[in-house]
Amino acid sequence: AGSFDPAKTRFFGVDRSEGMIEAARSNFPNQRFDQLGPNLLLPYDDGYFDLVFGVAVLQRNPPRVRRTLLSEMWRVARPAGRLLFL
C-alpha cells in the first residue's frame, strides 16, 4: 500500500491473520482492512475494484485455497480490472 498515493487511492486489505490486520490498520488508519473468514469469501461486491493486489497468496496456500482466493479476486475485480501478484 505504501507504493500508492494515499491522497488519491482508497485501500481495502484482507488477511487471515488478526495480527497482520492490526498492523495494517496502525500503518494506514484511514483505510479499511478486514479479516478473512474461514469461508475465504471476500467481503466486497462483485466488480468493486480496479486493481486487486495479492502478496504471497499463491505460494502460501494449498491448491484448494488458491482456487477459491483467485476466484474471489476475479469476482471483486471490475470488468477489465487487473489482478497483480507479488
ZISULPE-V177703 format. One record per pair of residues at least 4 apart in sequence whose C-alpha atoms are under 8 Angstrom apart, sorted by the first residue. I is the first residue (numbers start at 0). J is the second residue. Records with the same first field share a line. If there is no record, write none. Layout:
I->J / J
//
This chain:
0->10
1->5
3->8
4->8
5->9 / 10
9->30
10->30 / 31 / 32
11->30 / 31 / 32 / 33
12->20 / 23 / 31 / 32 / 33
13->20 / 32 / 33 / 34 / 35 / 41
14->19 / 20 / 33 / 34 / 35
15->19 / 34 / 35 / 36
16->20 / 34 / 35
17->21 / 34
18->22
19->23
20->24 / 32 / 33 / 34
21->25
22->26
23->27 / 28 / 32
24->28 / 29 / 30 / 31 / 32
33->42
35->39 / 40 / 41
36->40
39->64 / 67 / 68
40->67 / 68 / 71
41->71 / 72 / 75
43->47 / 75
44->75
45->74 / 75 / 76 / 77
46->74 / 75 / 76 / 77 / 78
47->75 / 76 / 77
48->75 / 76 / 77 / 80
49->76 / 77 / 80 / 81
50->76 / 80 / 81 / 82 / 83
51->72 / 75 / 76 / 80 / 81 / 82 / 83
52->82 / 83 / 84 / 85
53->82 / 83 / 84 / 85
54->84 / 85
55->59 / 84 / 85
56->60 / 65 / 68 / 84
57->65
60->64 / 65
61->65
62->66
63->67
64->68
65->69
66->70
67->71
68->72
69->73
70->74
71->75
72->76 / 82
73->82
76->80 / 81 / 82
//
